[in-house]
Amino acid sequence: MVSNSALSAAAKQAEQLRKDGNIYFKKDRFAAAIDAYTEAITLCPNVPVYWTNRALCHRKRNDWSRLEEDCRRAIQLDHSSFKAHYMLGLAFLKKKELDEGVKELQKALDLGRGANPKGYMVDEIWQELAKAKYLLWEHASSKRSWELQSLMEACETALREKYFLDDQPEGFLDEAGVSHIKQLDALRRVFRKVGEADIPGEVPDHLCCKITFDIFRDPVITPSGVTYERAVILEHLQKVGKFDPITREPLDQSQLFPNLAIKEAVQAYLDKHGWAYKMD
């Protein structure tokens, strides 16, 4: 049986190896960093950050299979590791498995919201998620458009066959013909209405940050009732001053709270209007 002192010594050594690995990583010495993290894992295999750190090295070397293995192990140890979910999502995207990639990236985004500012990655995660979501929407939209067009043409053909307008004398329309034209117009309006959700437009103002004018990723609300993108308002508080940029009221980071109503409204809008994921 291993003594507590031996375990403590192993933990200290593993932590030093992690720090060594971090130094190697910052110097772009990824092979050396991998060796250091691997030694740390050998000593303390149940520490998730050792696995995610090594996975990040694999990402830098485009070794996506090993990255996937390390991320899966990190998630087994810590289901709330948004970095592991994020990198696993990227690995799925590399394999063109968009649905699985989106699932992992969404988990990473949900877990990353409200994270410690030093490890805040929501914008980075969002960009990858948005690109994948847009590709899925683009594919689904093209399929829907083709299906709607085919269905509309079939309906128009059925109406023409019903009224035999093709056989009517030129310039002559009886009552049945007039009714037929009205039905065709109504049919086309219905199909246009159905396809409206796939037509890009403008995102409603209340779903966009008042500073960036981009759709919200991680909305937070101030005591004065104004909603901002978390990263943007945090940067303002740090670099400009501790006040609300719109109301000019004093404001501290501790006074920011997630605006869950706006977050849900944004998600509902994106679910219906996938084109809004596209970033300029």
C-alpha positions in Angstrom: 0.0 0.0 0.0 1.4 3.4 -1.0 1.9 5.8 1.9 0.4 9.3 2.1 3.9 10.8 2.0 4.7 8.9 -1.2 1.4 10.1 -2.8 2.1 13.7 -1.7 5.6 13.5 -3.2 4.2 12.1 -6.5 1.6 14.9 -6.6 4.3 17.6 -6.1 6.5 16.1 -8.7 3.6 15.8 -11.1 2.6 19.4 -10.5 6.2 20.5 -11.2 6.1 18.5 -14.4 2.9 20.3 -15.4 4.6 23.7 -14.8 7.6 22.5 -16.9 5.2 21.4 -19.6 3.6 24.9 -19.6 7.0 26.5 -20.1 7.8 24.2 -23.0 4.4 24.9 -24.5 4.9 28.7 -24.4 8.2 28.2 -26.2 6.4 26.1 -28.9 8.4 23.0 -27.8 5.4 20.8 -28.0 7.2 17.4 -28.0 9.0 18.3 -24.8 5.7 19.6 -23.3 4.0 16.3 -24.2 6.8 14.4 -22.5 6.4 16.5 -19.3 2.6 16.1 -19.2 2.9 12.4 -19.9 5.2 12.0 -16.9 2.8 13.9 -14.8 -0.1 11.6 -16.0 2.0 8.6 -15.1 2.4 9.9 -11.6 -1.1 11.2 -11.2 -3.4 9.8 -13.9 -6.6 11.2 -12.3 -5.9 14.9 -12.7 -7.9 16.2 -15.7 -5.8 19.2 -16.5 -2.8 17.0 -17.3 -4.9 15.3 -20.0 -6.3 18.6 -21.4 -2.8 20.2 -21.4 -1.4 17.3 -23.4 -4.4 17.4 -25.7 -3.7 21.0 -26.5 -0.2 20.0 -27.5 -1.7 17.4 -29.8 -3.9 20.1 -31.3 -0.9 22.3 -32.1 0.7 19.3 -33.9 -2.6 18.4 -35.7 -2.6 15.0 -34.0 -6.4 14.8 -33.8 -6.6 11.1 -32.9 -4.4 11.5 -29.8 -6.2 14.7 -28.9 -9.5 12.8 -29.0 -8.2 10.1 -26.7 -6.9 12.6 -24.2 -10.1 14.7 -24.2 -12.3 11.6 -23.7 -10.2 10.7 -20.7 -10.4 14.2 -19.3 -14.2 14.2 -19.6 -14.3 10.8 -17.8 -12.5 12.5 -14.9 -14.3 15.8 -15.1 -17.6 16.1 -17.0 -17.5 19.9 -16.5 -14.2 20.4 -18.4 -15.3 22.8 -21.1 -11.8 22.8 -22.6 -12.0 19.0 -23.1 -15.5 19.3 -24.6 -14.3 22.1 -26.9 -11.3 20.3 -28.2 -13.2 17.0 -28.6 -15.8 19.0 -30.7 -13.0 20.3 -32.9 -11.7 16.7 -33.4 -15.2 15.7 -34.6 -15.4 18.6 -37.0 -12.0 17.6 -38.4 -13.6 14.2 -39.1 -16.5 15.9 -40.8 -18.8 14.6 -38.1 -20.7 17.9 -37.7 -23.6 16.7 -35.5 -21.2 15.2 -32.9 -19.0 18.2 -33.2 -21.8 20.7 -32.6 -23.0 18.6 -29.6 -19.6 18.8 -27.9 -19.1 22.5 -28.8 -22.5 23.3 -27.3 -21.6 21.6 -24.1 -18.3 23.5 -24.0 -20.2 26.8 -24.6 -22.7 26.1 -21.8 -20.0 25.1 -19.4 -17.7 28.0 -20.4 -20.3 30.7 -19.8 -19.5 32.5 -16.5 -16.1 30.8 -16.3 -13.1 32.4 -14.5 -12.1 35.4 -16.7 -8.6 34.0 -16.9 -9.9 30.9 -18.6 -12.8 32.5 -20.4 -13.1 31.0 -24.0 -16.7 31.6 -24.9 -16.0 33.8 -27.9 -13.5 31.3 -29.3 -15.9 28.4 -28.7 -18.8 30.4 -30.2 -16.9 31.0 -33.4 -16.3 27.3 -34.0 -19.8 26.4 -33.0 -21.3 29.1 -35.3 -19.3 27.9 -38.3 -20.4 24.3 -37.8 -24.1 25.3 -37.1 -24.1 27.5 -40.2 -22.9 24.6 -42.3 -25.6 22.4 -40.9 -28.2 25.0 -41.6 -26.9 25.6 -45.1 -27.2 21.9 -45.9 -30.7 21.6 -44.3 -31.8 24.9 -46.0 -30.8 23.7 -49.5 -32.6 20.4 -48.9 -35.8 22.2 -47.7 -35.7 24.7 -50.6 -35.5 21.8 -53.1 -38.3 19.9 -51.4 -40.5 23.0 -51.2 -39.9 23.8 -54.9 -40.6 20.2 -55.9 -43.8 20.2 -53.8 -45.0 23.5 -55.1 -44.4 22.5 -58.7 -46.4 19.2 -58.1 -49.3 21.2 -56.5 -49.3 23.6 -59.5 -49.4 20.7 -61.9 -52.2 19.1 -60.0 -54.2 22.3 -60.2 -53.6 22.8 -63.9 -54.7 19.2 -64.6 -57.8 19.8 -62.5 -59.0 22.8 -64.5 -57.5 21.8 -67.9 -56.5 25.4 -68.5 -53.9 24.4 -71.0 -56.8 23.6 -73.4 -58.7 26.9 -72.9 -58.8 29.3 -75.9 -56.2 32.1 -75.8 -57.4 35.1 -73.9 -60.4 33.3 -72.5 -61.0 32.6 -68.8 -64.2 31.3 -67.4 -65.2 31.3 -63.7 -63.3 28.1 -63.1 -60.2 29.6 -64.7 -60.3 32.7 -62.5 -60.7 30.5 -59.4 -57.7 28.4 -60.5 -55.5 31.5 -60.8 -56.5 32.7 -57.3 -55.7 29.2 -56.0 -52.3 29.3 -57.7 -51.6 32.7 -56.1 -52.7 31.5 -52.7 -50.5 28.4 -53.1 -47.4 30.5 -53.9 -48.0 32.8 -51.0 -48.2 29.8 -48.7 -44.9 28.4 -50.0 -43.2 31.8 -49.8 -44.4 32.1 -46.1 -43.0 28.6 -45.3 -39.6 29.5 -46.8 -39.3 32.9 -45.0 -37.4 31.4 -42.0 -34.5 30.5 -44.4 -34.2 34.0 -45.9 -31.4 36.0 -44.2 -32.5 39.2 -42.6 -31.6 41.4 -39.6 -31.4 40.0 -36.1 -33.7 41.9 -33.7 -31.9 44.6 -31.7 -32.9 43.2 -28.3 -30.9 40.0 -29.1 -27.7 42.0 -29.9 -25.1 43.6 -27.6 -25.4 47.4 -27.5 -21.6 47.7 -27.9 -20.7 45.2 -30.5 -24.1 44.9 -32.2 -23.5 41.2 -32.6 -25.9 38.6 -31.5 -25.4 37.6 -27.8 -23.2 34.7 -26.9 -23.1 35.1 -23.1 -25.4 37.9 -22.1 -25.2 39.5 -18.7 -27.5 42.2 -17.2 -26.5 45.2 -15.0 -28.4 46.6 -12.1 -29.7 49.4 -14.4 -31.3 46.7 -16.6 -28.9 47.0 -19.6 -27.7 43.7 -21.2 -24.2 43.4 -22.5 -22.0 40.6 -23.9 -20.0 39.4 -20.9 -16.5 39.6 -22.4 -17.2 43.1 -23.8 -18.4 44.6 -20.6 -15.6 43.0 -18.6 -13.1 44.5 -21.0 -14.8 47.9 -20.6 -14.7 47.6 -16.8 -11.0 46.7 -16.9 -9.7 49.1 -19.5 -12.1 52.1 -19.5 -13.6 52.3 -16.0 -16.0 50.8 -13.5 -19.2 52.3 -14.8 -22.0 51.3 -17.1 -21.1 52.6 -20.6 -24.7 53.5 -21.4 -26.2 54.7 -18.2 -22.8 55.9 -16.7 -23.8 54.5 -13.4 -21.1 53.0 -11.2 -20.6 49.3 -12.0 -18.5 46.4 -10.7 -18.0 42.9 -12.1 -19.7 41.4 -9.1 -22.9 43.2 -10.1 -23.2 41.3 -13.5 -25.6 38.4 -13.7 -26.5 36.1 -16.5 -29.5 37.2 -18.5 -31.2 33.9 -18.9 -34.3 35.2 -20.6 -32.2 36.8 -23.4 -30.0 33.7 -23.6 -33.1 31.5 -24.2 -34.6 34.0 -26.6 -31.3 34.0 -28.6 -31.2 30.2 -28.7 -34.9 30.1 -29.8 -34.2 32.6 -32.6 -31.1 30.7 -33.8 -32.9 27.4 -33.8 -35.5 29.0 -36.2 -33.1 31.2 -38.2 -29.9 29.2 -38.7 -28.5 31.8 -41.1 -28.0 34.1 -38.1 -25.0 32.0 -37.1 -23.0 33.4 -40.0 -20.4 35.9 -38.9 -19.2 38.7 -41.1 
